[in-house]
């Protein structure tokens, strides 16, 4: 009786990944983790796909069915990578990079990347289209083919045919993504802490049969967490098919996060991620109809950025702004499903839906902003139910930004009556969060317990929507029972508060002058 090959332990997997990265450090074409991690990701991506294809081929043969691979020979991982003494040096670099090259079979044909970019799915939306899109935004930055061969040989030691190893590598990959986020933070990319993502998914509670969207998905954190949440609800083959084929959707315009998101989702079990590689804001709002609407939106849209003029014209004239966060907020409002018949919630039966719901990360500026921002919030209060704002403590997004952030939750069940606020506290004895001591999911336990049985307390209060509308749609309402601790406010928040006070003083002086002029 044949003994099973020994499992690769988490320690061994970690060692393989570390060795591959150490080899990459010797290559002059790579400059830091922002180059090395994407490089390692596309190599892992191809190894993972080939292992997956071999499992599928075996299953199809046993079922007596014909199998069509997504990648044909000689471009499969096993054709050019599996032999330790295979194609290497300049020959390997040419095979990967050039439009035309001599392949591992000795024949002339398209280079590896040129072939992968040319793939087309049979009916659109299958794995070939995913591969083509991934590699259109991917560049091989390694210039030493011998070092590339050494990296490939290390990755060959990882076996994606084992679910245990995939699970272990998934955790390792998450730690790599965290490093990627740390490296990218200096480039203006802010990623959502895992604890915040888990909390938002838990309280929004997507149900199997509903569609979940993140229009600015980055490396896929919200979609991975939503997938895990929905997977627990699967009991039948049909339900698993619903989860795999018509539950999760994303959008990510930047090539690097797009590649990372694809790999992240594949590793966590989503076989064909449905991620749009173009700008989610490119479609005029008025052209988004019921077919494009979804049940749940969970996202941390980019803020502080600016969009080109052509994008702004997709929005109503009185709500056009260069602030990306406000454009995404309008898109989210438009994309939520309206109340009415729902095609089915996982059991194949049509049901009546109360409408879509959303959880969105927003900076403090969105809460108190006026002008276009106030007009957007007025629509949100009058046409949507903005039921909850969770005010996050300082430093949750450290070290990427110290800008105070909030979580807004709203749905399409009707106009807002009251807005509930919940002030999430820092743990006892802590003044802020850091990169090494981030916020933990367990810290949200009190808020989750409060969520379904709401009562005002030292951390929670509610404000009538009518009062907010009268006050210029200013949602920046402080805890009436809270203590103000200016010492630990970030500079941005202090500056915001001072600016608001100065504006109010100017308004009061103007009102006094008008009164004096009238009485003269």
C-alpha positions in Angstrom: 0.0 0.0 0.0 1.4 3.4 -1.1 2.0 5.9 1.7 0.8 9.4 1.2 3.4 12.1 0.6 4.2 14.0 3.8 2.3 17.3 4.2 4.1 20.5 3.9 3.8 22.2 7.2 3.1 25.9 7.7 6.7 26.4 8.8 8.0 24.7 5.6 5.7 26.7 3.4 6.8 29.9 5.1 10.4 28.8 4.6 9.8 28.2 0.8 8.2 31.6 0.4 11.0 33.3 2.3 13.6 31.5 0.2 11.9 32.6 -3.0 11.9 36.3 -1.8 15.5 36.1 -0.7 16.4 35.0 -4.2 14.5 37.9 -5.7 16.5 40.3 -3.6 19.5 39.5 -5.7 17.8 40.5 -9.0 18.7 44.0 -10.1 15.3 44.5 -11.9 13.4 44.4 -8.6 13.3 47.3 -6.2 11.7 46.5 -2.8 8.6 44.6 -1.8 6.4 46.7 -4.2 8.2 44.8 -7.0 9.0 41.5 -5.3 5.5 40.6 -4.0 3.6 41.1 -7.3 6.3 39.1 -9.0 5.9 36.2 -6.5 2.1 36.5 -6.9 2.0 35.9 -10.6 4.3 32.9 -10.3 2.2 31.5 -7.5 -0.9 32.3 -9.6 0.3 30.1 -12.5 1.3 27.2 -10.2 -2.0 27.3 -8.4 -3.9 27.3 -11.7 -2.0 24.3 -13.0 -2.6 22.3 -9.9 -6.3 23.2 -10.0 -6.5 22.2 -13.7 -4.9 18.8 -13.1 -7.4 18.1 -10.4 -10.3 19.1 -12.7 -8.9 17.1 -15.6 -8.8 13.9 -13.4 -12.4 14.5 -12.1 -13.7 15.1 -15.7 -12.0 11.9 -17.0 -13.5 9.9 -14.1 -16.9 11.3 -15.0 -16.4 10.4 -18.7 -16.4 14.1 -19.8 -14.2 16.0 -22.1 -11.8 18.5 -20.4 -10.7 21.7 -22.0 -7.8 23.3 -20.1 -7.7 27.1 -19.6 -4.0 27.1 -20.5 -2.7 24.7 -23.3 0.7 23.1 -23.7 3.5 24.3 -23.7 2.4 27.2 -21.6 1.1 25.2 -18.6 3.2 25.4 -15.5 4.1 21.7 -15.7 5.5 22.3 -19.3 8.1 25.0 -18.6 8.5 25.1 -14.8 8.3 21.6 -13.3 11.7 20.3 -14.3 14.4 21.9 -12.0 16.9 21.8 -14.9 14.5 23.0 -17.5 14.5 26.2 -19.5 16.6 28.9 -17.8 18.8 32.0 -18.2 18.3 34.3 -21.1 16.2 31.6 -22.8 13.7 31.7 -19.9 13.5 35.5 -19.8 12.8 35.6 -23.6 10.2 32.9 -23.3 8.4 34.9 -20.5 8.8 38.4 -22.0 9.0 38.3 -25.8 6.0 38.4 -28.2 7.7 35.5 -30.0 10.1 33.0 -28.5 11.3 29.4 -28.5 9.3 27.4 -26.1 10.3 24.6 -23.8 9.3 22.2 -26.5 11.8 23.7 -28.9 9.2 25.2 -31.2 8.7 28.9 -32.0 5.5 30.5 -30.9 4.2 33.4 -28.7 6.0 34.1 -25.5 4.3 33.1 -22.2 2.9 36.5 -21.3 1.9 37.2 -24.9 0.0 33.9 -25.0 -1.7 34.4 -21.6 -2.8 37.9 -22.6 -4.4 36.6 -25.8 -6.7 34.0 -24.0 -10.4 34.3 -24.6 -13.2 32.5 -22.8 -15.8 30.4 -24.8 -18.8 32.4 -23.6 -17.1 35.3 -21.8 -16.5 35.4 -18.0 -14.7 32.1 -17.6 -11.2 31.5 -16.3 -9.4 32.2 -19.6 -10.8 35.8 -19.5 -9.6 36.2 -15.9 -6.1 35.0 -16.8 -5.9 37.3 -19.9 -7.0 40.3 -17.8 -4.5 39.5 -15.0 -1.6 39.3 -17.4 -2.5 42.4 -19.4 -1.7 44.4 -16.2 1.3 42.3 -15.2 5.0 42.8 -16.0 7.9 40.5 -15.4 10.5 42.7 -13.7 13.1 40.1 -13.1 16.1 40.4 -15.5 18.2 37.4 -14.4 16.8 34.2 -15.9 18.9 32.0 -13.6 17.5 33.7 -10.5 13.9 33.4 -12.0 14.5 29.6 -12.5 15.6 29.4 -8.8 12.4 31.1 -7.7 10.3 28.8 -9.9 12.0 25.8 -8.4 11.1 26.9 -4.9 7.5 27.5 -5.8 7.4 24.1 -7.4 7.6 22.7 -3.8 4.2 24.1 -2.9 1.3 21.8 -3.7 -2.1 23.4 -4.3 -3.7 20.0 -4.7 -4.1 19.7 -1.0 -6.9 21.7 0.7 -4.9 21.8 3.9 -1.9 23.4 2.1 -4.2 25.8 0.3 -5.6 26.9 3.6 -2.1 27.3 5.1 -0.9 29.2 2.1 -4.0 31.4 2.3 -2.9 32.5 5.8 0.7 33.1 4.5 -0.6 35.0 1.5 -2.6 37.2 3.9 0.6 38.1 5.7 2.2 38.9 2.4 -0.8 41.1 1.5 -0.3 42.9 4.8 3.3 43.6 3.9 2.1 44.8 0.5 -0.3 47.2 2.2 2.4 48.5 4.5 4.7 49.1 1.4 1.9 50.7 -0.6 0.7 52.9 2.2 3.4 55.4 1.2 1.9 55.5 -2.3 -1.5 56.7 -1.1 -3.2 53.3 -0.8 -5.1 52.8 2.4 -6.3 49.3 3.1 -9.1 48.3 5.5 -8.0 46.4 8.7 -9.2 42.9 8.8 -11.1 43.4 12.1 -13.1 46.3 10.5 -13.9 44.2 7.4 -15.1 41.3 9.6 -17.3 43.6 11.7 -18.9 45.2 8.6 -19.7 41.8 7.0 -21.0 40.5 10.3 -23.5 43.3 10.9 -24.5 43.6 7.2 -25.0 39.8 7.2 -25.1 38.9 3.5 -27.5 35.9 2.8 -26.9 33.2 0.2 -28.8 34.2 -3.0 -28.0 37.9 -2.5 -25.4 39.7 -4.7 -22.5 41.3 -2.9 -20.4 44.1 -4.5 -17.2 46.0 -3.6 -16.8 48.6 -6.4 -13.3 49.5 -5.1 -12.1 46.1 -3.9 -8.4 46.6 -3.7 -6.9 43.2 -2.8 -10.3 41.7 -2.2 -10.6 41.8 1.6 -14.3 42.5 1.8 -15.1 39.9 -0.9 -13.0 37.2 0.8 -14.7 37.8 4.1 -18.2 37.9 2.4 -17.3 34.6 0.7 -16.4 32.9 4.0 -19.6 34.3 5.6 -21.8 32.9 2.7 -19.9 29.6 2.5 -21.1 28.7 6.1 -24.7 28.9 4.7 -24.2 26.4 1.9 -25.8 23.0 2.4 -26.3 21.6 -1.1 -24.4 21.4 -4.4 -26.9 23.9 -5.9 -26.2 26.4 -3.1 -22.4 26.1 -3.7 -23.0 26.8 -7.3 -24.9 30.0 -6.4 -22.0 31.0 -4.2 -19.4 30.3 -6.9 -21.2 31.8 -9.9 -23.6 34.6 -8.9 -22.9 36.0 -5.4 -19.7 38.1 -5.4 -18.6 41.0 -7.7 -15.8 43.5 -7.5 -14.2 46.4 -9.3 -10.5 47.4 -9.2 -9.0 49.6 -11.8 -5.3 49.4 -10.7 -3.5 46.4 -12.2 -1.5 45.5 -9.1 -4.4 45.3 -6.6 -6.4 43.6 -9.3 -3.8 40.8 -9.6 -3.6 40.5 -5.8 -7.4 40.3 -5.4 -7.6 37.5 -8.0 -5.0 35.4 -6.3 -6.5 36.2 -2.8 -10.0 35.1 -3.9 -8.7 32.0 -5.7 -6.7 30.9 -2.7 -9.8 31.3 -0.5 -12.0 29.1 -2.7 -13.7 31.4 -5.3 -13.0 29.5 -8.5 -13.7 32.3 -11.0 -13.6 35.8 -9.4 -15.8 38.3 -11.1 -13.8 41.5 -10.8 -14.1 44.3 -13.3 -10.7 45.7 -14.2 -12.0 49.1 -15.3 -13.0 52.2 -13.3 -16.3 51.5 -11.5 -17.2 55.2 -12.0 -17.0 55.1 -15.8 -20.8 54.4 -16.4 -23.2 57.4 -16.2 -25.4 57.0 -13.1 -28.6 57.4 -15.1 -27.7 54.4 -17.2 -27.5 52.0 -14.2 -30.8 50.2 -14.2 -32.4 47.5 -12.1 -30.4 44.7 -13.8 -27.1 46.3 -12.5 -28.3 46.7 -9.0 -27.2 44.5 -6.1 -28.3 43.5 -2.6 -25.2 44.3 -0.5 -22.4 46.7 -1.0 -19.4 46.6 1.3 -16.5 48.9 0.5 -13.8 51.4 1.5 -13.7 53.7 -1.5 -10.6 55.7 -2.1 -10.7 59.2 -0.6 -8.7 62.3 -1.2 -8.2 61.4 -4.9 -9.4 63.3 -7.9 -11.1 61.9 -11.0 -10.8 63.2 -14.6 -13.3 65.5 -16.1 -14.9 62.8 -18.3 -15.8 60.8 -15.2 -17.4 63.8 -13.5 -19.9 64.1 -16.4 -21.3 60.8 -15.4 -22.9 62.4 -12.4 -25.8 64.9 -12.0 -24.6 68.5 -12.6 -25.4 69.7 -9.0 -23.5 66.7 -7.5 -20.3 66.7 -9.6 -17.1 66.8 -7.5 -13.5 65.9 -7.9 -13.5 64.1 -4.5 -13.5 60.4 -5.3 -15.1 59.3 -2.0 -18.3 61.4 -2.8 -18.5 60.0 -6.4 -18.3 56.4 -5.0 -21.0 57.2 -2.4 -23.3 58.3 -5.2 -22.5 55.1 -7.2 -23.2 53.0 -4.1 -26.6 54.7 -3.6 -27.5 54.1 -7.3 -26.4 50.5 -7.3 -28.5 49.3 -4.3 -31.5 47.2 -5.3 -34.8 48.9 -4.9 -37.5 47.3 -2.7 -39.7 44.7 -4.4 -39.5 41.2 -5.8 -36.1 39.4 -5.4 -35.2 36.6 -7.8 -34.3 34.2 -5.0 -32.4 34.0 -1.8 -30.6 30.6 -2.2 -33.7 28.4 -2.2 -34.8 29.1 -5.8 -38.0 30.9 -4.7 -38.8 34.5 -5.4 -39.2 36.7 -2.3 -40.0 40.3 -1.4 -36.9 42.3 -0.7 -36.7 45.4 1.5 -34.1 46.7 -0.9 -30.3 46.7 -0.9 -28.1 47.7 2.0 -24.5 49.1 2.3 -21.6 49.4 4.7 -19.1 52.1 3.7 -15.9 53.5 5.2 -15.9 57.3 5.0 -13.5 60.0 6.2 -14.7 62.6 8.7 -14.9 65.2 6.0 -17.8 63.4 4.4 -19.8 63.8 7.6 -19.5 67.6 8.0 -18.9 68.6 4.3 -21.2 71.2 2.8 -22.0 72.2 -0.9 -22.1 69.1 -3.1 -21.4 66.9 -0.1 -24.4 68.3 1.7 -26.7 67.7 -1.3 -25.5 64.1 -1.5 -26.3 63.6 2.2 -29.7 65.2 1.8 -30.6 62.6 -0.9 -29.2 59.9 1.4 -31.4 61.0 4.3 -34.5 61.6 2.3 -34.4 58.6 -0.1 -32.4 56.0 2.0 -32.5 54.8 5.5 -29.1 56.0 7.0 -29.6 54.0 10.2 -26.2 53.8 11.7 -22.8 55.6 11.9 -20.0 53.9 13.8 -17.4 56.4 14.8 -14.0 54.6 14.8 -11.3 55.6 17.4 -8.0 57.3 16.4 -5.4 55.3 14.6 -7.5 52.5 13.2 -5.9 53.1 9.8 -2.4 53.7 11.2 0.2 54.0 9.8 -1.4 54.8 6.4 -3.4 57.8 7.6 -4.4 59.5 10.8 -7.6 61.0 9.3 -10.5 60.0 11.5 -12.8 57.5 9.9 -16.4 56.3 10.2 -18.5 53.4 9.1 -21.9 54.4 7.5 -24.6 51.8 7.2 -27.7 52.5 5.1 -30.4 50.7 3.1 -33.3 51.4 0.6 -36.1 50.5 3.0 -37.4 54.1 3.1 -36.4 57.6 4.3 -34.3 58.0 7.4 -36.2 58.7 10.6 -33.3 58.6 13.1 -29.6 58.2 12.7 -28.0 56.0 15.4 -24.4 56.7 16.4 -22.1 54.3 18.1 -18.7 55.5 19.4 -16.2 52.6 19.2 -13.8 53.0 22.1 -10.1 52.3 22.3 -9.2 49.4 24.6 -8.5 50.4 28.2 -5.1 51.8 28.7 -4.5 52.5 24.9 -4.1 55.9 23.4 -4.1 54.8 19.8 -3.5 51.9 17.4 -0.3 51.1 15.6 0.9 48.9 12.8 2.1 46.3 15.3 -1.0 46.7 17.6 -4.0 47.0 15.2 -7.6 46.9 16.1 -9.0 43.4 16.9 -12.4 42.0 15.9 -13.2 41.1 19.5 -13.2 44.8 20.3 -16.5 45.1 18.4 -18.3 42.5 20.6 -20.2 45.2 22.5 -21.3 47.0 19.3 -22.4 43.7 17.7 -24.5 42.9 20.9 -26.0 46.4 20.8 -26.7 46.3 17.1 -30.0 44.3 17.3 -31.2 45.7 20.6 -30.5 49.3 20.4 -30.7 51.6 23.5 -29.0 54.8 24.2 -26.0 54.5 26.5 -22.6 56.1 27.1 -21.5 54.9 23.6 -24.7 55.1 21.6 -27.1 57.9 20.9 -29.7 58.8 18.2 -30.5 62.0 16.3 -33.7 62.6 14.4 -33.1 63.0 10.6 -35.3 66.1 10.6 -32.9 67.8 13.0 -29.9 66.9 10.8 -31.6 68.2 7.7 -32.3 71.5 9.4 -28.7 71.7 10.4 -27.4 71.6 6.8 -27.0 67.8 6.7 -24.1 67.9 9.1 -23.6 64.4 10.3 -20.6 65.1 12.4 -22.5 64.9 15.7 -20.4 64.2 18.8 -21.3 61.9 21.6 -23.5 64.0 24.0 -22.2 62.0 26.9 -18.6 61.7 25.7 -15.5 63.3 27.1 -13.5 65.5 24.7 -9.8 64.5 24.8 -8.0 67.1 22.6 -4.6 65.7 23.6 -5.0 62.6 21.6 -6.8 64.1 18.6 -4.9 63.8 15.3 -3.8 67.1 13.8 -6.2 66.7 10.9 -9.2 66.5 13.2 -8.1 69.5 15.3 -7.6 71.5 12.1 -11.1 70.4 10.9 -12.7 71.5 14.2 -10.9 74.8 14.2 -11.9 75.5 10.6 -15.6 74.7 11.5 -15.5 77.0 14.5 -13.9 79.8 12.4 -16.6 79.5 9.8 -19.3 79.6 12.4 -17.8 82.7 14.0 -17.7 84.4 10.6 -21.4 83.5 10.1 -22.3 84.9 13.5 -20.4 88.2 12.8 -22.2 88.5 9.5 -25.6 88.0 11.2 -24.7 90.6 13.9 -23.7 93.1 11.2 -26.9 92.5 9.3 -28.9 93.1 12.5 -27.0 96.3 13.3 -27.5 97.6 9.7 -31.2 96.8 9.9 -31.7 98.7 13.2 -29.7 101.7 12.1 
